[in-house]
Amino acid sequence: MFKSPKRHHLASPVPSRRPALPAVILDSARYISLAGFPKSCWGKPLKNKLRDILNIEIPIISAPMGGATGPTMAAAVSEAGGFGTIPLWGGSTEQVRKGIQQVRALTDRNFAVNLNMDFPHEEKLQACIEEELFAVSLFWGVKPGIIESAKKGGLVVLSTVGNAREAKLAADAGADIIVAQGWEAGGHVWGQVATMALVPAVVDTVSVPVVAAGGIADGRGMAAALMLGASGVWVGTRFLASNEANIHPDYRQLIQEASEDHTGWYQELYDGFWPDAPHRSLENSTSERWRAAESPRSGSRPDEDAVVGHKPDGEAVMRYQSYTPQTGTTGDIAAMSLWCGQGVAQVQETMAAAEIVEEIYRDARRILQAGSDVLDEA
């Protein structure tokens, strides 16, 4: 069985294989500090340091986008100094073990497996513990018992929340990191509070590091999140335009052509396979037909039984199915569930995942270092 020396990172952090990168302007182990700003403008100290907990150099975490994020992307983000996550909740327990092994074959850096609390997860969590995984990302609700089990199993726990009340519940149960997911996020969205309002509310409620998620796709978004008190950022839509994303070329092109107002939040539009799960995706012919029919409930929607394409294995894709069109999918790709956040307008170029990590971090540093100059020009 794989024995990771990083399992005991809190007691004795493993030195990085890479030369240390300069500290970001926000040092979450000390204070929020702005170049040229007096100490009276600094924020409160945090008890934990995100980069120390995850043993990373760059506080950027790739979102676990089902169908799009595979071992290659998770490993690439971790190799770049960030923190990769891989969604393995949709398969069997053995597939969880296989997925972990596939990422480990590509990197010896830390990463997390994402588990969905709305689907069977106890056995999958146990598999993560038995595989001596470094961390788990828990999504779609806060279950204190699961957090406690993960901690007892030696895992670092990242818990995604949609409000400050959930954040406190997760932190009290032992979560090491809180991911505050704003309403702007793409894919399945748990809460209904925008990132700008959510992050400071969560930061003010818990003493563990908070990671901002939702609408963050470039260095400007990262800088803004850090100024709100976040210790790092959770990025999804930007990585859809990475070389490592396992999505259909048409899907990638539609993302790069979309504007900031070209997404829609739906209570149950793409509910096939995962019902009662609000989500955000690109507007398309499916959403337009549904709205033209006055937004009927599931069971009464236009073309409900229509097959719009086929998966790479030949399985049919229904019009309102929750499905990420992957490489090899055929049919009317544009009519499928094209998960996407409101930060999509900042996604215009396909790059390697490592380059995306580096670009976001570099631009965030530059903006934060401008500090008082930006304020003077306001």
C-alpha positions as CSV (number, residue, x, y, z in Angstrom):
1,M,0.0,0.0,0.0
2,F,1.2,3.5,-0.8
3,K,2.8,5.2,2.3
4,S,2.8,8.9,2.0
5,P,5.4,10.8,4.0
6,K,3.1,13.8,3.8
7,R,0.5,12.2,6.0
8,H,2.1,13.8,9.1
9,H,2.5,17.2,7.5
10,L,1.2,19.1,10.5
11,A,4.0,17.7,12.7
12,S,6.9,17.8,10.2
13,P,6.1,19.5,6.9
14,V,8.0,17.8,3.9
15,P,10.2,20.3,2.1
16,S,9.1,21.1,-1.4
17,R,11.0,19.7,-4.4
18,R,10.8,23.1,-5.9
19,P,12.5,26.4,-4.9
20,A,10.3,28.4,-2.6
21,L,8.2,31.0,-4.3
22,P,7.9,34.5,-2.9
23,A,5.2,34.8,-0.3
24,V,1.9,36.2,-1.5
25,I,1.0,39.6,-0.1
26,L,-1.7,37.9,2.0
27,D,0.2,35.8,4.5
28,S,-2.6,34.0,6.3
29,A,-0.3,33.0,9.2
30,R,0.2,36.6,10.1
31,Y,-1.9,39.5,8.8
32,I,-3.5,40.9,5.6
33,S,-0.8,43.4,4.6
34,L,-0.9,45.8,1.8
35,A,2.2,47.6,0.4
36,G,2.1,51.1,1.7
37,F,-0.9,50.6,4.0
38,P,-0.5,51.3,7.8
39,K,-0.9,48.5,10.3
40,S,-4.3,49.9,11.3
41,C,-5.6,48.7,7.9
42,W,-4.4,45.1,8.4
43,G,-6.8,42.3,9.1
44,K,-7.0,39.9,12.0
45,P,-4.5,37.1,12.3
46,L,-5.6,33.6,11.4
47,K,-4.8,30.6,13.5
48,N,-3.9,28.3,10.6
49,K,-2.1,28.8,7.4
50,L,-3.6,27.3,4.2
51,R,-0.3,26.7,2.5
52,D,1.1,25.0,5.6
53,I,-1.9,22.8,6.0
54,L,-1.9,21.6,2.4
55,N,1.9,21.8,2.0
56,I,1.6,23.9,-1.2
57,E,3.3,27.0,-2.5
58,I,0.4,28.7,-4.3
59,P,-3.0,29.0,-2.6
60,I,-5.0,28.0,-5.7
61,I,-7.2,24.9,-5.6
62,S,-8.7,23.4,-8.7
63,A,-12.4,22.7,-8.4
64,P,-13.5,19.0,-8.7
65,M,-15.6,19.3,-11.9
66,G,-17.3,16.0,-12.5
67,G,-16.6,14.7,-16.0
68,A,-14.0,17.4,-16.7
69,T,-11.4,16.9,-14.0
70,G,-9.4,13.7,-14.2
71,P,-6.1,12.5,-12.8
72,T,-4.1,14.5,-15.3
73,M,-5.6,17.8,-14.3
74,A,-5.5,17.2,-10.6
75,A,-1.8,16.2,-10.8
76,A,-0.9,19.1,-13.1
77,V,-2.3,21.7,-10.6
78,S,-0.5,20.1,-7.7
79,E,2.7,19.8,-9.7
80,A,2.4,23.6,-10.4
81,G,2.5,24.3,-6.7
82,G,-1.3,24.5,-6.2
83,F,-3.7,21.9,-4.9
84,G,-5.6,19.5,-7.2
85,T,-8.9,17.8,-6.5
86,I,-10.5,14.9,-8.3
87,P,-14.2,14.0,-8.1
88,L,-14.5,10.3,-7.5
89,W,-18.0,10.2,-6.0
90,G,-19.8,9.0,-9.1
91,G,-18.2,5.6,-9.4
92,S,-17.6,2.5,-7.3
93,T,-15.4,2.2,-4.3
94,E,-12.8,0.4,-6.4
95,Q,-12.9,3.3,-8.9
96,V,-12.1,5.6,-6.0
97,R,-9.0,3.5,-5.2
98,K,-8.1,3.4,-8.9
99,G,-8.5,7.1,-9.2
100,I,-6.2,7.8,-6.3
101,Q,-3.6,5.5,-7.7
102,Q,-3.8,7.2,-11.1
103,V,-3.1,10.6,-9.6
104,R,-0.2,9.2,-7.5
105,A,1.3,7.8,-10.7
106,L,1.6,11.3,-12.0
107,T,2.6,13.3,-8.9
108,D,4.0,12.8,-5.4
109,R,2.3,16.1,-4.4
110,N,-0.7,16.4,-2.2
111,F,-4.3,16.3,-3.6
112,A,-7.8,15.7,-2.5
113,V,-10.7,13.4,-3.5
114,N,-14.1,15.0,-3.7
115,L,-17.0,13.2,-2.2
116,N,-20.7,14.2,-2.7
117,M,-22.8,14.0,0.5
118,D,-26.0,13.6,-1.7
119,F,-24.7,10.2,-2.9
120,P,-23.4,7.1,-1.1
121,H,-20.1,8.2,0.4
122,E,-19.3,6.2,3.6
123,E,-17.6,3.3,1.9
124,K,-15.8,5.7,-0.5
125,L,-14.5,7.7,2.5
126,Q,-13.3,4.5,4.1
127,A,-11.4,3.7,0.9
128,C,-9.7,7.1,1.0
129,I,-8.6,6.4,4.6
130,E,-7.3,2.9,3.7
131,E,-5.4,4.3,0.8
132,E,-3.8,6.8,3.2
133,L,-5.0,9.7,1.1
134,F,-3.9,13.2,2.1
135,A,-7.3,15.0,2.0
136,V,-10.9,14.8,1.1
137,S,-13.2,17.6,-0.1
138,L,-16.8,17.2,1.1
139,F,-19.6,18.8,-0.9
140,W,-23.4,19.2,-0.9
141,G,-24.2,19.7,2.7
142,V,-22.4,19.5,6.0
143,K,-22.4,16.2,7.9
144,P,-20.5,16.6,11.2
145,G,-20.3,12.8,11.6
146,I,-18.5,12.3,8.2
147,I,-16.1,15.2,9.0
148,E,-15.3,13.5,12.3
149,S,-14.8,10.1,10.7
150,A,-12.5,11.6,8.1
151,K,-10.4,13.3,10.8
152,K,-10.2,10.1,12.8
153,G,-8.9,8.5,9.7
154,G,-6.1,11.0,9.4
155,L,-7.5,13.0,6.5
156,V,-7.3,16.8,6.0
157,V,-10.9,17.9,5.5
158,L,-12.1,20.7,3.1
159,S,-15.8,21.4,3.6
160,T,-17.8,23.4,1.1
161,V,-20.5,25.6,2.5
162,G,-23.0,28.2,1.3
163,N,-23.4,30.3,4.4
164,A,-21.7,31.2,7.7
165,R,-23.9,29.0,9.8
166,E,-22.8,25.9,7.8
167,A,-19.2,27.1,8.0
168,K,-19.3,27.1,11.8
169,L,-21.0,23.7,11.9
170,A,-18.2,22.3,9.7
171,A,-15.4,24.0,11.6
172,D,-16.8,22.8,15.0
173,A,-16.8,19.3,13.6
174,G,-13.1,19.5,12.8
175,A,-12.9,20.7,9.2
176,D,-9.5,22.0,8.5
177,I,-10.5,24.3,5.6
178,I,-13.8,25.9,4.7
179,V,-14.6,26.4,1.0
180,A,-17.1,29.3,0.8
181,Q,-18.9,28.7,-2.5
182,G,-20.7,31.8,-3.9
183,W,-23.8,31.7,-6.1
184,E,-21.7,32.8,-9.1
185,A,-20.1,29.3,-9.3
186,G,-20.6,27.0,-12.2
187,G,-21.9,23.5,-12.0
188,H,-23.9,22.4,-9.0
189,V,-24.3,25.3,-6.5
190,W,-25.1,24.6,-2.9
191,G,-25.9,28.1,-1.6
192,Q,-27.6,31.3,-2.7
193,V,-25.2,34.0,-1.4
194,A,-22.8,35.8,-3.8
195,T,-19.1,35.4,-3.2
196,M,-18.5,39.1,-2.3
197,A,-21.0,38.8,0.6
198,L,-20.3,35.2,1.6
199,V,-16.6,35.2,2.0
200,P,-16.2,37.9,4.7
201,A,-19.2,36.5,6.5
202,V,-17.6,33.1,6.7
203,V,-14.1,34.6,7.6
204,D,-15.7,36.4,10.5
205,T,-17.3,33.3,11.8
206,V,-14.6,30.6,11.8
207,S,-10.9,30.6,12.8
208,V,-9.7,28.1,10.2
209,P,-8.6,29.1,6.7
210,V,-11.4,30.1,4.2
211,V,-11.1,29.4,0.5
212,A,-13.2,31.6,-1.8
213,A,-15.1,29.9,-4.6
214,G,-17.4,31.2,-7.3
215,G,-16.7,33.6,-10.2
216,I,-12.9,33.6,-9.7
217,A,-11.2,33.1,-13.0
218,D,-8.1,35.4,-13.0
219,G,-5.7,37.3,-10.8
220,R,-8.1,40.1,-10.2
221,G,-10.6,37.7,-8.8
222,M,-8.0,36.1,-6.6
223,A,-6.7,39.5,-5.3
224,A,-10.3,40.5,-4.5
225,A,-10.9,37.2,-2.6
226,L,-7.7,37.7,-0.6
227,M,-8.8,41.2,0.4
228,L,-12.1,39.8,1.6
229,G,-10.1,37.7,4.0
230,A,-9.9,34.4,2.1
231,S,-6.6,32.5,2.4
232,G,-6.9,31.1,-1.1
233,V,-9.1,30.5,-4.1
234,W,-11.1,27.6,-5.6
235,V,-11.1,27.9,-9.4
236,G,-13.3,25.8,-11.7
237,T,-14.4,27.5,-15.0
238,R,-10.9,28.8,-15.9
239,F,-9.6,25.2,-15.8
240,L,-12.2,24.1,-18.3
241,A,-10.1,25.9,-20.8
242,S,-7.0,23.9,-19.9
243,N,-5.3,21.3,-22.0
244,E,-5.9,18.8,-19.3
245,A,-9.7,19.2,-19.1
246,N,-11.5,16.2,-20.5
247,I,-14.3,18.1,-22.3
248,H,-15.5,18.2,-25.8
249,P,-13.8,20.9,-28.1
250,D,-17.2,22.4,-28.8
251,Y,-17.9,22.9,-25.1
252,R,-14.5,24.6,-24.7
253,Q,-15.1,26.9,-27.6
254,L,-18.5,27.9,-26.3
255,I,-17.0,28.8,-22.9
256,Q,-14.3,31.0,-24.6
257,E,-17.0,32.8,-26.6
258,A,-19.4,33.4,-23.7
259,S,-20.0,36.7,-22.0
260,E,-20.5,37.3,-18.3
261,D,-24.3,37.3,-18.7
262,H,-24.5,34.1,-20.7
263,T,-25.0,31.7,-17.8
264,G,-28.2,30.8,-16.0
265,W,-28.9,29.5,-12.5
266,Y,-31.5,26.7,-12.4
267,Q,-33.3,24.9,-9.7
268,E,-33.8,21.7,-11.6
269,L,-33.3,22.2,-15.4
270,Y,-30.6,19.5,-15.8
271,D,-31.9,17.1,-13.2
272,G,-31.5,13.8,-15.0
273,F,-29.3,11.6,-12.8
274,W,-29.0,14.2,-10.0
275,P,-32.5,15.7,-9.1
276,D,-33.1,18.6,-6.7
277,A,-29.6,20.0,-7.2
278,P,-29.5,23.7,-8.3
279,H,-26.8,24.4,-10.8
280,R,-25.4,27.0,-13.2
281,S,-24.6,26.4,-16.8
282,L,-24.3,28.2,-20.2
283,E,-27.6,29.3,-21.8
284,N,-28.4,27.2,-24.8
285,S,-31.2,25.8,-26.9
286,T,-32.4,23.6,-24.1
287,S,-32.8,26.5,-21.6
288,E,-34.3,28.7,-24.3
289,R,-37.0,26.1,-25.2
290,W,-37.7,25.6,-21.5
291,R,-38.1,29.3,-20.8
292,A,-40.3,29.7,-23.9
293,A,-42.6,27.0,-22.5
294,E,-42.8,29.1,-19.3
295,S,-40.3,27.1,-17.3
296,P,-42.4,24.0,-16.6
297,R,-41.4,21.5,-13.9
298,S,-39.7,18.2,-14.6
299,G,-42.1,15.8,-16.4
300,S,-43.8,18.6,-18.4
301,R,-40.8,20.1,-20.2
302,P,-40.5,20.3,-24.0
303,D,-38.7,17.5,-25.7
304,E,-38.2,15.8,-22.4
305,D,-37.6,12.4,-23.9
306,A,-35.4,13.6,-26.7
307,V,-31.9,12.1,-27.2
308,V,-29.5,14.9,-27.9
309,G,-26.3,12.8,-28.2
310,H,-24.3,9.9,-27.0
311,K,-21.5,9.4,-24.5
312,P,-18.2,8.0,-25.7
313,D,-19.4,4.5,-24.7
314,G,-22.5,4.9,-26.8
315,E,-25.0,5.5,-23.9
316,A,-27.7,8.0,-24.9
317,V,-27.6,11.6,-23.4
318,M,-31.1,12.9,-22.8
319,R,-32.0,16.6,-23.2
320,Y,-32.3,17.5,-19.5
321,Q,-29.6,15.1,-18.3
322,S,-26.9,16.2,-15.9
323,Y,-23.9,15.3,-18.0
324,T,-20.6,16.9,-18.8
325,P,-19.9,16.5,-22.6
326,Q,-16.5,14.9,-22.7
327,T,-14.0,14.2,-25.5
328,G,-15.6,11.6,-27.7
329,T,-19.2,12.6,-27.0
330,T,-21.3,12.9,-30.1
331,G,-24.5,14.8,-31.1
332,D,-25.8,18.3,-30.3
333,I,-23.1,19.3,-27.8
334,A,-24.4,22.8,-27.4
335,A,-27.7,21.5,-26.2
336,M,-26.2,19.6,-23.2
337,S,-25.5,20.8,-19.7
338,L,-22.5,23.1,-20.2
339,W,-21.5,23.8,-16.6
340,C,-20.0,27.3,-16.3
341,G,-19.6,30.0,-13.7
342,Q,-20.1,33.8,-14.1
343,G,-16.4,34.4,-14.4
344,V,-16.6,32.9,-17.9
345,A,-15.9,36.2,-19.6
346,Q,-12.3,36.0,-18.3
347,V,-11.8,32.6,-20.0
348,Q,-10.5,33.3,-23.5
349,E,-7.5,31.2,-24.0
350,T,-6.6,27.5,-23.8
351,M,-3.5,26.9,-21.7
352,A,-1.8,24.2,-19.7
353,A,-3.2,23.9,-16.2
354,A,0.2,24.8,-14.7
355,E,0.3,28.0,-16.8
356,I,-3.2,28.9,-15.5
357,V,-2.0,28.5,-11.9
358,E,1.1,30.6,-12.5
359,E,-0.8,33.3,-14.4
360,I,-3.5,33.8,-11.8
361,Y,-1.0,33.9,-9.0
362,R,1.4,36.3,-10.8
363,D,-1.4,38.7,-11.7
364,A,-2.8,38.6,-8.1
365,R,0.6,39.4,-6.7
366,R,1.0,42.3,-9.1
367,I,-2.4,43.8,-8.2
368,L,-1.9,43.4,-4.5
369,Q,1.6,44.9,-4.7
370,A,0.0,48.0,-6.3
371,G,-1.7,48.5,-3.0
372,S,-1.9,52.1,-2.1
373,D,-1.4,53.2,-5.7
374,V,-4.7,51.7,-6.6
375,L,-6.4,53.5,-3.7
376,D,-4.8,56.8,-4.6
377,E,-6.1,56.5,-8.2
378,A,-9.6,55.7,-7.1
